């Protein structure tokens, strides 16, 4: 279970700080929504460990993550864009999610190939991210997040700006992940995304 | 893909990725080696200076204004540096403006590379080229006296300032061009739409972009001219035209007056240090080396055929100014190349030239490598540290070699290590160390940009994926750094290869490096041999740059990283 307990954060020039408080069970999706500047991305960055809260705590299976570095947290983020390393091939981008030194076994490589096939990108492994469309890039980013096998997925507007086919495919991928027990925190403006994916809504 | 049950066996993994943590991933690995090197650099510099002051009985400071020689030396040093800055900027500003206005003429890229040559062309070689053009028997001097009836003496302040302008005007123009190219395209479009005339274009677009970097450029050129050694040694022409650096050399080498050398060194340190403190305080040192990317898309300010003709004429004169000495080195050196390698028609190679070449490379290659390694570690330390004191220490260490005269540093360190510095080979180790220190500020500037080019989104991704330490270097930095590193190595090695400062003090005449051999040949009026040695030195530099360029290019596709980064512009070298 992921518990966010009275997590308080404010930027230096911010008058009233944000206060986040919610709980999510594994295999569930919580959708966070609110106007621009309401703190959705800040919440994602706090959960991922990119920002340090002023007070409060984040608990995973009753263990505090507050002082854990991003690489020690059981989470993987997918943002709206800038998810991939532009100078590395699709294979390498995904492979880095499996092993940060790209020391991959043949089984890992098979998993990458199979994963690419499952998201409709068979044969795209040697391409650079710049050669892909927005939807294809998001599929690669999501595939990396899935193959990284972390129990929590942090998704910050991952489907924004994609065409309907790409959206449908990624939604199905996320539903599959939920079914396998992945906990999803989804920040989204889109009502349909929230309706299809979310089990609970957290309004900011 | 694993199930929840499998994942919950390890609810909070000790590391989010399989296997051991990345090698060298502890922050200390990025912090402490660079901190140690920066600290050692500062300590070595201070210890060197301190040893000299300690050994010598420091003369009364009032000597500076009471002793006529010292007074002349200090005032001449300031005067020639001031004149050199003024003339260099007077040449550089119009050249930068023209190059910004004319973004697409044929040969622009070659000219820009040529302008960077001044960073590595050995002063002593350039001086031999300048002598061929502007000396007593020079082409230009002949032309000026035959056609214009003007007389001209290269030796003295004329030659010193001319050589300084030859070296520094292209460097300054390159930096100023970079500043003007940083003007937002929207501003250029507005200026083009409004049809601004030359004066208003200068006021509204060019001057605002040049103004912030101009004091920093002036400080850089002033420091380089203030501490110039080889040019003043060869073109100075007597006590009336002696700079502090040359006076230090004379004090140490001929007068054995280390007290006077220490006093002069401190004057230099105070003046250059104050200048750099001012520059660093106002953030002017951030972009003092030319970015090697060449902007190709730019909205042109409307220019009439007459204006284009004027631009072309000025650029042509500038190119002539740059190319003539280089051409002279080639023309005068080529005929002597055969006899330089195979003297008097013998088939056995000239041992003096080969030995000097090997000695130069034996000093320059380790010096380049040391400078690059030190620069990388210092940059990593500066980027990792959150303590302002450590960041400041790395900044000071980076620019200290520009302020302390290498001769003083060398002598101080020699005195410090004297009991264990016996043989000439050990002296050469000291020369290598000091050459590495001298190259450090330039190498550091070259690597700073590429090392910091990883955007925050990529850094966050890397953090989350556990791509730390060695893995981050291998997969994220190395593809961006490969070429800049090779380039920095080439510049570091090239600067040391052409060094004629520390080696003049510590080298033995019987074991010269190439610049020392060239100086000896010039001193004994063996002009053909000197020209050949000069050309050989330039060719060696070109070979060196080509080799490092090859080393910096990916040889073949390996594993995953199949292509060069497209989003990361990889600089080309001259």
Interface residues (C-beta under 8 A of the other chain):
Chain A: X26 X27 X45 X48 X49 X50 X60 X61 X63 X65 X69 X70 X71 X72 X73 X74 X75 X76 X77 X79 X82 X83 X85 X86 X87 X88 X89 X91 X92 X95 X96 X97 X98 X99 X100 X101 X102 X103 X126 X128 X130 X146 X147 X148 X149 X150 X151 X180 X181 X182
Chain B: X1 X2 X3 X4 X5 X7 X8 X11 X12 X13 X14 X15 X16 X17 X18 X19 X22 X455 X457 X458 X460 X461 X463 X464 X465 X466 X467 X468 X470 X471 X474 X475 X476 X479 X480 X559 X560 X561 X562 X563 X564 X565 X566 X567 X568
